[in-house]
Amino acid sequence: MARTPHSGKHFRVHRIGPGVWSAIAEDGGYALCNAAIIDLGGRTVVFDSMLTPMAGAELALAARHCTGRAADFVVNSHWHGDHIRGNASFAPASVISTERTRRLIDTRGRRQWAGDRRTMGAALRGVDAPDSEIPPAERALYRGWFEGTLAVPAGFEPRSPDITFSRELSIHGSRRTLRLISYGGGHSPSDVFAYLPEEGVVFLGDLLSVGLHPSAGDGVPADWADMLRRIRGLGVDVALPGHGPVGGPDDLRRLESYLRSLDRAARSAVRASRSVAELRSSRIPAAFRDWKFSAFYAENLVRSYRLASTGVRPRR
């Protein structure tokens, strides 16, 4: 995959296909999540705006560099801070999300931002502490995450979306149409993915991670797995994850398998009356043992266990 000339501190831009680019977050940069730049013909769309307004500003420049025009629309895949805090750097572009995601940005998103600013100093000091549990190979990523949050100028507040929808919205250009689709909540209470039907390209936000454990703490793994199955059924050749390198249909299958294994293990633990403490010491299945963010596995299993214990989908 050829790299475009624009590659900065926070991410590297790669051309996926004609008029489509990925911006892959760099460890140590202030992006944390991946983004996409899509030239529809007379309209430029950016999918996800990254962790910080600094990375967002660099992404806005990259969009202009790649397409020859400023972004017209920014799409937020869900409410989590690493995907929405660059919104403010794209004015006057319109920001699009589901209605539920907009409400979550205005409530939980603002509380998360305030909490992150309070806690990231201690978290940063802990990255390289003698008792740090973060694997050395992952510390640059965490440093960038925490340093970037602390480097955001005083007075910053997350920018809310301007345009909202429920299930599907199409953005038309002179050369192609981008479909924005939500099947509801999987990774978060409301997830959006973007789809170029003719090219078979999907932009998935955190519905997909490649080569690392996702975070299911705000999601419902069984529902998430069903969503991935439905997405595969659309016809996918290229899939941009929220984290990790560009993937394809096999990566969707792997994550679906991971999520279903969590659900099976959790239901088995409920039947065996296992405790949460026991689950936290569970071994990662061999198929997923080489993925980064291994600490997420236990938390994901506990999340699935608590959902299976109640038998009730969470109201979020």
N, C-alpha and C positions, 0 to 999 in steps of 0.2 A: 504494500500500500504506500503510494508516494506521499511524502510529506510536503505540505505547501511551504512557501518561504516564511509565513508568519508562525513563529514558535517563540513563546515568551517564558517568563519566569514561572507562571502558574499552570500552564498546560501546553501540550503539543497538538498542533492541528494536522489532521490527515485527510486526504480526499478519499471518501468512500466510493463515490461515483460522480457522474456529471451533475454539478450543481449541489452536491451534498458533501459536507465535511463533518468529521468528528473532532471534538476538542477533548483530549484525554488528559485528565488531571495528572500533574507531576507531583511525586512525593516531595514534600518540603515546600511546595507552593501553597497558595491561599485559595485554591479552587475546591479541592477535596472531591467534588463530584465531576463527572463528565457532562458535556453539553454537545449540542449539534447545531450546525448552521445549514439552513436549507434555502436555496434559491428557487422560488416557485415561478420565476419569470415576472419581473416587475414588482415582486414582493419578497422580502427576506424575513424568514422566521428563525428565531433562536429557541431551542428547546432546552430549558433549565438555565438558570443564570448564575449558578455556583455559590460558594460559601460566603464570599465577601464582596463589598462594592469594588475593591481593587481588582479582584479577578474578573468581576463583571465588566469593569471598564476596559480591561484588556480583551475580553471576549467581544465587546461592542466594536473595538477596533478590528479584531479579526474578522468579524462579520462583514464590515465595510471592505476590508482587504480582499476577502474571498469573493464577494458578490458584486462589489462596485457600488454598493448603496448601504445606507444605514439600516439597521433592523427596523422592520415595521411592527412586528409582533414578537413577544416573548411568551413562551408557554411554561407554566409551572406544573411539573408532573405531580407534585403533592406538596404538603405544607412544611416538610422538614427543612431546617435552616440552611443546610448545605446546598439546597437546590433553589432557594428563593432570595437570598440576601443580596444577590447582585442585581435585583430588579431595578433598584434606584439608578443604576448606571446607564440605563437604556432610554431615559426620557428623550424625546416625547413618544417613544414606541408604546403601544398598548400591551398590557400584560393580561394573559388569559389563564383561567383555571376553572375547575368546577366551582359551583356555588359553595359547596361544603368546604373545599380547600380554602376558599377566600375567608370563610368564617373562622377556620382553624388558624390561618395566618394571623388574623386580627385578635385572636384570643391566646391559644397555646403558643403560637409562633412568637408573639411579643413577650410572653412570659419566659419562653425558652431563651430568647435573646438576652433578657435581663439576667437570667440565671447563669448563662454562659459567661457573661462579662464578670460576674462575681467569682466564678469557680475556675476559670481557665488559667489563672496565674499559678495556683497550686497544682493544677493538672500538668502544666508545662514543667514546673520544677520536678515533678515526679517521673517524667519520661526517662531521664537518665540517672535517677536515684539508684543507689546500690541495691535496693529491694524492689526495683521496678520489675513488673511482670510482663512488660511489653517486650516482645522479641526484638533483638537488635535490628533485624532486617526491616521492621515496621516502624522504627522510631522516627525516621525522617518524616513519614506521613503524619504521625501524631504531632510532631513539632510544628509542621506547617499548619495543621488544623488549629492548634492552640495559639500559636504566634499570630496567625492571621486574624483570629477572633479578637485578640488583644490589640492588634494594630488598627482596627477599624476606628475612624475618627469619632471623637466624642459627639454626642447628639444624634448619632445614627439611629434610625428606626426602620424596621422592615417596611417595604412598599407593598401595599395591597394590590391585587389584580383589579383591572378596570372592566374586564369583560368576563362573564361567567356563563357556564352552560351546565347541563345535567348529564346527558349520555353521549352526545356526539355533536361535533361542530366541524365543518369543512372550511378550509381557507383556500381560495382559488387564485391561481396566478395564470399568466398567459401560456405557461408551458406544462404545468402540472397542478394537481390538487393534493393538499395535505389533509388527511383525516385525523381529527383528534377524537379519541374514543375513551370512555370510561366504563368499565364493567363493575364499578363500585369499589369496595375496599379489599385490599389483599395485603400489601406491605404497610399501608396506612389506611385511615378511614375512607379515603377517596383518592384513587390513583388514575392518572391519565397517561395513555401512551399515544404516540403519533405514528402514522402509517402512510407510506407512499405505495399505493397498491400496484402500480405498474412496475416499480422497481423491486418490490418485495422487501423493502427496508422498513424496519420498525425502530422507534426510539422509545426506550422502555423506562427511563428513570430507574428507581430502585426496585421495580418489578423484576429486574435481572441484575445479578452480579456475576462476574466471570472470574473464577480463580480465587474467590474469597467467600467467607461465610456472610450471608446477609444478616441484617438485624430484623428480627420478627417481633420485637417488643411492642410495637404499635400496630401489629397486624394479626391476621388470622391465617396461619399456614395452610390449612386445608382449603380455604377459599382461594388463597393465592395460587396454589397448585392448579386449581380448576381454571383460573384465569389464564395461566400460562398455556394450558391445553387448548383453550379457546383461541388464544393468540396464534399458536402454531397452526391451527386450522385455517387461519386467514391466508397462509402461504407466505412463509418468511425465508428469505435468503440471507439477509444481513440483519443483525440485531445489535444496537448500541446499548450497552448496559449503563446503569448509573455509576458503577465502579468496576474497574478492570478493563481489559482490552476489548476491542470490537469482536463480537461473536456471531453465532449463527444458530440454526435450529437445534443442533446438538446441545448447545449451552442451555437453551430453554428446557430441553428434556432433562439435563443433569440437575438443574435447579428444581424442576418439578419433582424429580425423584427424591431430592434432598428434603423438600417440604413434606412430601408424603411419608418419608421415613420418620420425620419428626412426629407426625400425627400418629403413625402406627406405634412408635416407641412410647409416646405419651399415653395412648389408650391402654397399652399393655401395662404401663406403670400404674395407672389408675386401678386396673383389675387386680394387680398384685399388691395394692395398698403401699406402694413405695413412697418414701418421703421426698420432699424437695431437696433436702441435704444429700440424699442418695443420688438424685438426678444430677446434681451439680458435679458429681465426680464420675459421671458416665463417660465412657470412651467414645470418641468420635468414630463413626463408621469408616472403614478403610477407604471407601470410595471418595471420601471428602477430607481425609486426614492431612493432605498436603495443601489445603486451601489456607490462605491468610486469614487473619482475624479469628483464630481458633477459639479465643475466649468467648466469642458470640454463641458457639454451639450450645453450651450449657444453658445460657439465658434463653435461647430459642426453644430448647427442650422444656424448660420450666414454663415458658409462655404457653406452649402447646398443652402441657400437663394441666395447667390451671383452666384453660378453655375446656379440655376434655372432662375435667372434674365437675364443672358446672353444667356442661351440656348446653350452655346458653351463649349465643354470640354476643360479644360486648357491645354496649351502647357507647359510642365514642364521639 
